Amino acid sequence: MNSNMLTIIFSLFSFFTASSALGEHWDLWQDFTFTHGKRYESLGEYHHRMAIFKDNMEYALEQNRNQSNYTLGVTQFMDLTHDEFKGRFNELIGGPFGSKCSSFKSIDGNIPSSFDWRDHKAVTAVKDQGQCGSCWSFSATGAVEGSWSIDTGSLVSLSEQQLVDCSLGSPYGNHGCNGGLMDGAFKYVMDNGICSEDSYPYTSGTTKKNGNCETSCEPVVTLSSCVDVTPNNQQHLKEAVSQGPVSVAIQADTKTFQMYKSGVITSSGCGTKLDHGVLTVGFGTENEVDYWLVKNSWSSAWGDNGYVKIERSDSTNDKGICGIAMQPSYPVV
């Protein structure tokens, strides 16, 4: 028997072994590896990741049977163990919250029961931070993009890479791909302005590191100030979101976030150990559960086309589900 025939037999054996091991999840696994361009260095690694995928699918299905507020399913992180997924998070590092922005003042007037800034052309397309701990920069640019659009009528996609490269250390307190805070990013834009995404494109998602600060691009947006919303006050957060998108910090290192597909995440889905910056772009009610509408930076392949809904209340003394009310802030043009 020649070597080509042995290769064919071995490949067929591996195929049937894999399909038998995954059972009903085989088609999902094939679709997952194709959709997300998954390539593994060896057959052993392939089978290892396939086994993790199977375990994650069984966890997702069990959770879906046990609760009905949100649905878990296949995301780009399904071939990671939970420890590997958690290892992606140390993204919120910087000075104390409230050290760079002014305090929030309550807004007079009626607040609508639901609102979505996407309907008002104040939210750019979902982006992807890739393999860089730069969530804080995506949250910050999203808030600046929204504030600028609301004030000027022009929605411009802004440069996360500029914040990753240029807002390092004192006085902004950020650490590039090793984490940062949105307030430090706002302070940088207040001092320097920020360039467009087109003129200073994002590269750290693939390089996994920040680059040298480029000064050749022309800033297209400036800020006058920033505001820290009253911590642990969801009524004030609702008032703020009714005026524009708001940067928030949450805990996202849970299995629920690893596999989230749709619905409203409740208290069972996360805690309040803040590790991820995102953007609140609206609020509403779904199946009698009030929610915050949140834009993530894990691409539109994750979650509900890149978004997640987190349970909301009107409490004035509550950290909020996933800690969403603990550190809200927004920029002012």
C-alpha positions as a printed NumPy array, in Angstrom:
array([[  0.   ,   0.   ,   0.   ],
       [  1.53 ,   3.334,  -1.094],
       [  1.804,   6.467,   1.068],
       [ -0.996,   8.306,  -0.783],
       [ -3.433,   5.504,  -0.034],
       [ -2.39 ,   5.504,   3.634],
       [ -2.961,   9.271,   3.794],
       [ -6.448,   8.878,   2.327],
       [ -7.339,   6.09 ,   4.767],
       [ -6.003,   8.071,   7.713],
       [ -7.942,  11.181,   6.631],
       [-11.166,   9.198,   6.309],
       [-10.587,   7.606,   9.708],
       [-10.03 ,  11.046,  11.259],
       [-13.186,  12.379,   9.589],
       [-15.408,   9.58 ,  10.86 ],
       [-13.818,   9.735,  14.31 ],
       [-14.47 ,  13.48 ,  14.53 ],
       [-18.031,  13.3  ,  13.23 ],
       [-18.821,  10.428,  15.585],
       [-17.373,  12.287,  18.587],
       [-19.418,  15.434,  17.901],
       [-22.646,  13.663,  17.035],
       [-25.459,  16.198,  16.557],
       [-22.964,  19.092,  16.784],
       [-20.906,  18.017,  13.74 ],
       [-22.631,  20.347,  11.267],
       [-22.318,  23.257,  13.712],
       [-18.609,  22.526,  14.135],
       [-18.007,  22.478,  10.399],
       [-19.927,  25.724,   9.961],
       [-18.023,  27.272,  12.898],
       [-14.57 ,  26.438,  11.517],
       [-15.521,  27.691,   8.036],
       [-17.286,  30.898,   9.135],
       [-14.531,  31.996,  11.506],
       [-11.623,  30.781,   9.389],
       [-10.341,  28.433,  12.076],
       [ -7.078,  26.67 ,  11.272],
       [ -5.278,  24.375,  13.713],
       [ -1.597,  23.465,  13.692],
       [ -2.039,  19.713,  14.074],
       [ -4.638,  16.977,  14.031],
       [ -4.254,  16.702,  17.81 ],
       [ -5.043,  20.401,  18.228],
       [ -8.017,  20.022,  15.878],
       [ -9.511,  17.252,  18.017],
       [ -8.725,  19.158,  21.222],
       [-10.579,  22.251,  20.   ],
       [-13.421,  20.129,  18.703],
       [-13.861,  18.564,  22.156],
       [-13.942,  22.028,  23.757],
       [-16.534,  23.124,  21.183],
       [-18.695,  20.13 ,  22.081],
       [-18.469,  20.88 ,  25.821],
       [-19.366,  24.519,  25.212],
       [-22.337,  23.597,  23.032],
       [-23.664,  21.242,  25.692],
       [-23.287,  23.993,  28.311],
       [-25.121,  26.467,  26.07 ],
       [-27.996,  24.074,  25.428],
       [-28.319,  23.282,  29.138],
       [-28.439,  26.97 ,  30.032],
       [-31.051,  27.607,  27.352],
       [-33.213,  24.868,  28.849],
       [-32.876,  26.266,  32.375],
       [-33.679,  29.921,  31.69 ],
       [-35.502,  31.86 ,  28.975],
       [-34.332,  35.477,  29.282],
       [-31.335,  35.077,  26.98 ],
       [-30.01 ,  32.536,  24.485],
       [-26.505,  31.102,  24.241],
       [-25.079,  29.629,  21.069],
       [-22.148,  29.53 ,  18.66 ],
       [-19.763,  32.497,  18.757],
       [-16.16 ,  32.873,  17.587],
       [-15.028,  31.883,  21.102],
       [-16.591,  28.406,  21.143],
       [-13.276,  26.586,  20.73 ],
       [-11.815,  28.232,  23.851],
       [-12.028,  26.899,  27.389],
       [-13.532,  29.341,  29.837],
       [-10.107,  29.929,  31.385],
       [ -8.713,  30.783,  27.937],
       [-11.598,  33.167,  27.317],
       [-11.124,  34.795,  30.73 ],
       [ -7.443,  35.252,  29.943],
       [ -8.418,  37.88 ,  27.376],
       [ -9.564,  40.245,  30.127],
       [ -7.452,  42.751,  32.019],
       [ -8.563,  45.625,  29.871],
       [ -9.625,  48.316,  32.352],
       [ -6.457,  49.758,  33.846],
       [ -5.875,  53.388,  34.726],
       [ -6.374,  56.111,  37.299],
       [ -9.377,  56.256,  39.635],
       [-12.787,  56.802,  38.067],
       [-13.889,  60.413,  38.415],
       [-10.383,  61.881,  38.269],
       [-10.554,  63.372,  34.761],
       [-14.16 ,  64.385,  34.04 ],
       [-16.771,  66.637,  35.666],
       [-19.735,  65.391,  37.701],
       [-23.136,  64.661,  36.192],
       [-26.067,  67.039,  36.668],
       [-29.553,  65.592,  36.457],
       [-31.5  ,  66.478,  33.323],
       [-34.954,  68.039,  33.573],
       [-37.684,  66.76 ,  31.272],
       [-39.443,  63.549,  30.331],
       [-37.321,  60.53 ,  29.458],
       [-38.822,  58.167,  26.846],
       [-39.54 ,  54.571,  27.803],
       [-37.305,  53.327,  24.994],
       [-34.617,  54.82 ,  22.791],
       [-32.027,  53.621,  20.274],
       [-29.309,  55.956,  18.975],
       [-28.832,  53.706,  15.943],
       [-32.158,  55.047,  14.686],
       [-30.733,  58.572,  14.817],
       [-27.511,  57.888,  12.889],
       [-25.309,  58.37 ,  15.946],
       [-23.701,  54.904,  16.015],
       [-21.088,  53.552,  13.602],
       [-20.904,  49.916,  12.507],
       [-19.761,  47.325,  15.056],
       [-15.963,  47.003,  15.112],
       [-13.558,  44.273,  16.21 ],
       [-10.782,  44.85 ,  18.746],
       [ -9.224,  41.497,  17.837],
       [ -6.412,  40.153,  19.997],
       [ -5.615,  43.395,  21.81 ],
       [ -6.896,  44.562,  25.2  ],
       [ -8.185,  47.792,  23.689],
       [-11.89 ,  47.622,  24.539],
       [-11.575,  50.967,  26.339],
       [-10.55 ,  52.695,  23.089],
       [-13.55 ,  51.29 ,  21.183],
       [-15.924,  52.335,  23.944],
       [-14.409,  55.821,  23.933],
       [-14.462,  56.328,  20.155],
       [-18.062,  55.115,  20.061],
       [-19.084,  57.726,  22.621],
       [-17.132,  60.478,  20.811],
       [-18.596,  59.434,  17.438],
       [-22.101,  59.66 ,  18.904],
       [-21.556,  63.009,  20.611],
       [-20.042,  64.526,  17.45 ],
       [-22.858,  63.211,  15.26 ],
       [-25.565,  64.531,  17.571],
       [-23.888,  67.953,  17.74 ],
       [-22.895,  68.372,  14.074],
       [-25.012,  65.924,  12.084],
       [-21.86 ,  64.179,  10.793],
       [-21.152,  60.57 ,  11.766],
       [-17.435,  59.812,  11.364],
       [-15.685,  56.559,  12.309],
       [-12.767,  57.519,  14.566],
       [ -9.344,  56.   ,  15.222],
       [ -9.006,  53.528,  18.059],
       [ -5.407,  52.986,  16.977],
       [ -4.552,  56.592,  17.76 ],
       [ -5.803,  56.146,  21.316],
       [ -3.96 ,  52.825,  21.686],
       [ -0.688,  54.321,  20.416],
       [ -0.812,  57.852,  21.769],
       [ -2.677,  57.999,  25.104],
       [ -0.07 ,  55.948,  26.96 ],
       [  1.099,  56.766,  30.468],
       [  0.809,  60.127,  32.193],
       [ -1.389,  62.153,  32.074],
       [ -3.882,  59.828,  30.366],
       [ -3.087,  56.611,  32.221],
       [ -3.713,  54.132,  29.417],
       [ -1.635,  51.083,  28.497],
       [ -2.413,  50.316,  24.859],
       [ -3.195,  46.633,  24.336],
       [ -2.706,  46.017,  28.058],
       [ -5.761,  48.032,  29.059],
       [ -6.97 ,  51.532,  29.76 ],
       [ -9.961,  53.627,  30.771],
       [-12.42 ,  55.626,  28.714],
       [-11.977,  58.806,  30.778],
       [ -8.267,  58.841,  29.954],
       [ -9.142,  58.48 ,  26.271],
       [-11.602,  61.392,  26.502],
       [ -8.93 ,  63.529,  28.146],
       [ -6.526,  62.714,  25.303],
       [ -9.084,  63.8  ,  22.689],
       [ -9.783,  66.982,  24.668],
       [ -6.077,  67.843,  24.503],
       [ -5.222,  66.606,  21.009],
       [ -8.325,  65.902,  18.97 ],
       [ -8.708,  62.571,  17.164],
       [ -8.228,  61.457,  13.576],
       [-10.577,  59.421,  11.425],
       [-10.397,  55.639,  11.191],
       [ -9.478,  55.973,   7.511],
       [ -6.459,  58.192,   8.186],
       [ -5.181,  56.172,  11.181],
       [ -6.522,  52.605,  10.756],
       [ -6.637,  49.929,  13.427],
       [ -3.859,  47.318,  13.299],
       [ -3.399,  46.14 ,  16.901],
       [ -6.095,  43.492,  16.545],
       [ -3.659,  41.398,  14.531],
       [ -0.278,  42.65 ,  15.786],
       [ -1.463,  42.232,  19.413],
       [  0.49 ,  45.337,  20.47 ],
       [  0.359,  49.102,  20.262],
       [  2.483,  50.912,  17.69 ],
       [  4.354,  54.196,  17.546],
       [  2.224,  57.306,  17.934],
       [  1.692,  58.836,  14.497],
       [  1.275,  62.607,  14.308],
       [  0.827,  63.041,  10.555],
       [ -2.965,  62.648,  10.437],
       [ -5.285,  65.622,  10.799],
       [ -7.766,  65.535,  13.735],
       [-11.382,  65.641,  12.56 ],
       [-13.091,  65.751,  15.981],
       [-12.374,  67.7  ,  19.152],
       [-13.961,  67.695,  22.615],
       [-14.561,  70.414,  25.172],
       [-15.028,  68.201,  28.248],
       [-16.304,  64.896,  29.596],
       [-18.789,  63.896,  32.292],
       [-18.853,  61.051,  34.819],
       [-22.423,  59.872,  35.427],
       [-23.292,  59.353,  39.085],
       [-21.976,  55.875,  39.992],
       [-24.571,  53.199,  40.811],
       [-27.479,  55.405,  39.714],
       [-29.376,  53.802,  36.842],
       [-31.895,  56.638,  36.715],
       [-29.088,  59.097,  35.99 ],
       [-27.605,  56.64 ,  33.483],
       [-30.939,  56.531,  31.666],
       [-31.035,  60.335,  31.588],
       [-27.512,  60.411,  30.176],
       [-28.205,  57.764,  27.5  ],
       [-31.288,  59.717,  26.406],
       [-28.861,  62.547,  25.499],
       [-26.257,  60.402,  23.719],
       [-24.289,  57.124,  23.774],
       [-22.497,  56.517,  27.083],
       [-19.306,  54.567,  27.783],
       [-19.731,  51.965,  30.52 ],
       [-17.627,  49.26 ,  32.164],
       [-18.965,  45.754,  32.768],
       [-17.846,  42.283,  33.773],
       [-17.686,  40.235,  30.581],
       [-15.368,  37.324,  31.42 ],
       [-18.267,  34.912,  32.017],
       [-19.47 ,  31.944,  29.992],
       [-22.65 ,  33.891,  29.27 ],
       [-20.68 ,  36.534,  27.381],
       [-18.49 ,  33.926,  25.736],
       [-21.577,  32.32 ,  24.146],
       [-24.22 ,  35.102,  24.135],
       [-26.488,  35.245,  21.076],
       [-29.688,  37.122,  21.99 ],
       [-32.124,  38.173,  24.713],
       [-31.596,  40.094,  27.96 ],
       [-28.749,  39.075,  30.271],
       [-29.942,  38.925,  33.877],
       [-28.101,  38.592,  37.19 ],
       [-27.27 ,  34.932,  36.54 ],
       [-25.118,  35.905,  33.563],
       [-22.396,  38.053,  35.144],
       [-21.043,  39.797,  38.23 ],
       [-19.63 ,  43.242,  38.992],
       [-15.866,  42.716,  38.672],
       [-15.309,  45.259,  35.915],
       [-13.025,  44.089,  33.105],
       [-14.463,  45.333,  29.806],
       [-15.407,  48.689,  28.265],
       [-18.473,  48.905,  26.015],
       [-20.968,  51.51 ,  24.771],
       [-24.576,  51.938,  25.887],
       [-26.566,  53.196,  22.894],
       [-30.144,  52.825,  24.093],
       [-32.686,  51.197,  26.373],
       [-36.053,  49.491,  26.11 ],
       [-38.163,  46.524,  27.193],
       [-38.248,  42.974,  25.816],
       [-40.667,  40.314,  27.057],
       [-41.475,  42.56 ,  30.034],
       [-37.794,  42.821,  31.011],
       [-36.242,  46.308,  30.898],
       [-32.807,  46.401,  29.268],
       [-29.796,  48.487,  28.292],
       [-28.776,  48.185,  24.638],
       [-24.998,  47.801,  24.515],
       [-22.58 ,  47.882,  21.569],
       [-19.607,  45.541,  21.98 ],
       [-16.281,  45.465,  20.094],
       [-16.058,  41.747,  19.262],
       [-17.32 ,  42.086,  15.666],
       [-20.853,  41.635,  14.365],
       [-20.307,  37.832,  14.431],
       [-20.689,  37.89 ,  18.221],
       [-23.955,  38.271,  20.081],
       [-26.955,  39.955,  18.484],
       [-25.102,  41.336,  15.451],
       [-22.434,  42.687,  17.788],
       [-24.83 ,  43.951,  20.468],
       [-25.984,  42.685,  23.853],
       [-28.956,  43.551,  26.043],
       [-28.378,  43.787,  29.801],
       [-31.185,  43.947,  32.359],
       [-31.993,  47.487,  33.522],
       [-33.695,  49.008,  36.561],
       [-34.471,  52.552,  37.752],
       [-32.529,  52.1  ,  40.978],
       [-30.518,  55.033,  42.301],
       [-28.338,  52.83 ,  44.532],
       [-27.399,  49.743,  42.551],
       [-24.274,  48.666,  40.654],
       [-26.493,  47.23 ,  37.95 ],
       [-26.344,  43.87 ,  36.208],
       [-22.731,  43.19 ,  35.123],
       [-21.756,  46.386,  36.988],
       [-23.073,  48.549,  34.142],
       [-23.928,  51.496,  36.43 ],
       [-20.597,  51.623,  38.273],
       [-18.469,  53.756,  35.923],
       [-20.519,  55.452,  33.164],
       [-19.074,  58.479,  31.384],
       [-19.478,  60.433,  28.166],
       [-17.704,  63.153,  26.172],
       [-18.966,  66.65 ,  25.385],
       [-18.212,  68.293,  22.036]])
